Structure formats: C-alpha cells, structure tokens
Amino acid sequence: MKEGTDLCRECAVEPRPFAWARALGPHLGILRVLVLGMKEGERALARFLSGLLVPFLPRDAEIITFVPPDPGRKGTWHAAEGLARELSVLSGVPVEPLLVKIRSTPPQVSLGYRERLRNLAGAFSSRRTGKGERVVLVDDVYTTGTTVTECSRALISAGFGEVVVLTASRTIRHED
C-alpha cells in the first residue's frame, strides 16, 4: 500500500501538529456501541477500552492528557477524561488536565469539515507551560482531526514537545 492511501484527502495533504494518531478501529459495529456506551457514562467501558489502548502508548510518554470538556457542558461524565485516567492507571504514566476549552462551541457532530475548522480555531489553551515533555493526547472519537489538531497546537505553543493522539475509534469518511 502506498504511504497515505489509508487517509482521507485532508489528512493526507494537510500538515498536522501532532506526530501521529492511532485508534482501536473504525467507529462501526461493536466498537461504536462500546464507545457510545462509554460516552453515555458506562465507566467500566472506559476501563476496558483503555486496556486495549495500552499497547499503542509510546514507551517514552511523559504525560497523558485529554481533550477538555466544553465549558457549557460541566458536571457530566467526560469520556475522554475517563479514558485518559484509566490509561494512566494501567500504564503508570501520569495524567494531567493540561488543556482548557476557553470558549463554548456548538457540538462538532453536526458540522461539516470546513465548519469544524472554523468552530474550534483558537478554542483551546494550555493550563501551564511545558518543558518539552512528550504528551499523549486522548479523545474518544477521531472524526476529522480538528479537535486534536487544535489541542495539539495549544500544547506545542505552550512549550510541550511531541504530541501523539490516541482515540477509542475513528470515523471513516466517505468522499462525496
């Protein structure tokens, strides 16, 4: 297989600030059911899915962090944080909430690719300055990569080193 042929058009040609991203599989079938259950508050599913993600964790990871919740949706279970915390317990790599979402945005799920880019531009900030640490950024689902791209930019701008992304699942884009 030629390099880049498994990527959607945007992923193959647009540079990303993170080094790489891995998911357990496509957001289909039983994996989709498990991820949706986790998002709805089934915390045991976060433990199970994070156990499957452990082999993807880089040996030299220094911090695990997660995509932060929207400030307008406080007080509810946050699947990305749950997944990151369970991954930390299983791996021994410390978890730290490095990011904050500085403004509320409409949910990404209802937006197209270009709208997603505009929606999240500048929406995240780092809580502290980094010292070149290698960060593992965790989210539940990788769709267009916009969220993890903006989070990675915030981390790198704050002085953190290489950012790698782990997600439970990845949507499959069908070209129009």
Secondary structure, DSSP 8 states (H G I E B T S, - for coil): --TTTTS-HHHHHS--SSSEEEESSBS-HHHHHHHHHHHTT-HHHHHHHHHHHGGGS-TT--EEEE----GGGTTS--HHHHHHHHHHHHH---B---EEE-S----GGGS-HHHHHHHHTT-EEESS---S--EEEEEEEESSSHHHHHHHHHHHHTT---EEEEEEEE------
